[in-house]
Amino acid sequence: MESKTERTAILYVHGKGGSAKEAEHYKTLFPEWDVYGLDYKKNTPWETKGEIQSKVTSLNREYDNIILVANSIGAFFSMNAKIEDAIKRAYLISPIVNMEKLIMDMMEWANVTEAELKEKMNITTEFGETLSWEYLFYVRSNPIHWDVPTYILYGEKDNLTSIETVTQFAEAHHANITVMPTGEHWFHTKEQMEFLDNWMKNKVH
């Protein structure tokens, strides 16, 4: 735990379709700390990078410690933002830890080849995602470097990231994984949220 004289902020970075309002949930868990939610306006890693960096720089001026709580693609955006020197610890919920693999998986689901994507640049899939050659090229050109004490909460039934992928990331980055049996990518049911809350409180305190 931080000393009582130190000021600590939690920065929450939401996933796709989420919002900074979700940070309110963590205020009830950690009333002794200040909690901030980041509503990033863009949806690409090269654009959200600046938004996240700006928020972290601002918090760094006021606080001794910054704890990151990030959900799904928000975890990927945060790790891509090169903020690790300013983050004391990170708690990642259903994180996208290998974006290249996820894109390749979605290409397979949509029956799209790399050659087709490179030629067309953008392809909209039947399941609502737009595949982007620029996005894939960026991810390949900017591999994740992350050297922060990290705790991962993973749902056994996560349909976007396999346990093998998240385990490989955890081993490479010395992260701790907790798996919720029957948990999904989106933690939202009463049972799942209780599990998440207990996980957070046990890992933080």
N, C-alpha and C positions, 0 to 999 in steps of 0.2 A: 504493500500500500504506500501511496504517496504521503509525505509528511503533512501535518495539518496546516503548515504555513505555505505549502505549495498550492497553486491554483491549477485545477485540472478541467479541461473541456473535453466533452465527447462530441465528435463530428460524425453525424449519420449521413451516409450517402445511399440513397434509395436505388431500387432496381427499376426495370422497365415498367412503365405504367404506374409507378409509385409517385410519392411526393415527399417533400420535406416535412409535411405534417406528421408523418409516421414517427418522427423523432420524439413526439410528445410521449409516446409509449415508454421511452427510455428515461424520461424525466421522473416517472413514478418509481422506476427501479433504482435510480441513483440520484436522490434529491440533494446529495452533498456536492454534486458536480453540476456544471453548466452544460446543457445539451443544445447542440445546434444541428439543424437539418439543412442540407444543401439542395436547393432546387436548381439543378443544372438545366440550362436552356437548350443545349445542343445534344446530339445523339451519336456523335462520332468520337473516337478516342483522341484524335488530334485537336478537336474543339473543346471537349470537356476537360482536357488536360489543363488549359489555362484557367478555367473556372475553378477547378479544385485547388490548383496552386495558389490562386488569389485568396481563396477562403482560408487555406492553411496559413499563409503568410500573415493574414489579418489576425487570426487566432494566436499565432506565435508571438505577436506583440503584447498580448494581454495575459497569456497563460504559460505556466511552467511546463505543463504536460498536455499533450493532445492524444486522445485515444480514438482510434478509428473504429466505427461500426459500419460495415458496408454490406449491402445485400445484392446478390446475383451479379448483374452486369455493373452495378455500382462498385463492386469489389474490383472488377477488371479495370474500370475507368480510374479508380483510385490508385491501383498499383502501377498503371501506365503513366500516372501524373508525376512520377519522380519526387514523391513527397516523403520518402522513407526516413530521411534524416530528421524530419520534424515530428515523426510519429513514435510515441513511446511503446504502444501495443496496438494490435489490431484484432478485431473480432469479425470474422467474415461468415455470413449466413448464406448458404447455398451459392458460394462464389463461382463465377465463371473464371476458371484458372488456366484454361487453355483455349483461347478464342479461335486460334487457327483450326483446332480440331473440331470445335463446334460449327464453324463455317463449313468445313469439309463435310461434316455429318449432314448439315442442312442441304448442301449441294447434292449429296447422295439421296436424301429423302425426296428432293425435287427432281432427281434424275438430270442434273446439270453437270456438264463436264467443265474442267478448268478452261479448256479452249473456248467453249461457248461463252463462259463468263467474261473472259478476257476480250472476246470480240464484241459482246453486247454491252459490257461494262456494268449494267444493272439488269437483274432479272427478278421480277416479282413472283413469288411462289404461291401455290394454292393454299398454304397454311399461313399466309399473311406476312411473311418476312420477305424483305427485299435483299437479295444477294448482291454484293457490290465488289467488283474487282479492286477498286481503290482501297476499300476497307481491308480486304484480304492481303493486298500488297503492303499496306501499312503495318498490319499485325506481324507479318513475316519480317519486316524491316526493323521492327521495334520490339524485340523480345523483352519479356518482363524480367526485371531485376528487383528482388524484394528481400531485404535483410532487416526484418522487423519481427519481434516476438509475436507470433500469430496463432490464433485459435480459430478453428473452422468448425461450423455446425453444418452437418450434411444429412439430408434426408435419404433414407434407404431407397425410396422410390423416385429419386430425382430423375426426370426424363431428359435433362439437358447435359448433365455431366455424370460420367460413370464413376463408380467407386475407384476403379483403377486409375482414372485420370486425376482425381482429387488426391489419391494416395501418393501418386508419383510426384505431384506438386508439393505435397506436405513433406515428403522425404527429401526433396531437393532444397526446400526452404526451411527445414527444421520446424515445421508447424505441427500443432497438436490438433487431431481430428476427433470429434464426437459425432457418432452416427445415431440418428433417431430411427429406430425400427418403425416401419410404415410411414415415416416422414416423407413429404413431397418436396419438390423444388420450392414451391411457395408455401411458407409456413403461415397458415391463416386460421386453422380450426382452433377451437378452445384447447384441445389436447396438445396440439402442436405449439401454440403460444405459451402454454404452461411449461412445456419442455424447454422452449427457447429461453423463457424467463429464468428458470432454474439453472440452465446452462450458463447464462450470462452472470448471474449472481455468484455461482460457485467458482467461475473462472476469474472473475474480477476481484472478489474479496478473499 
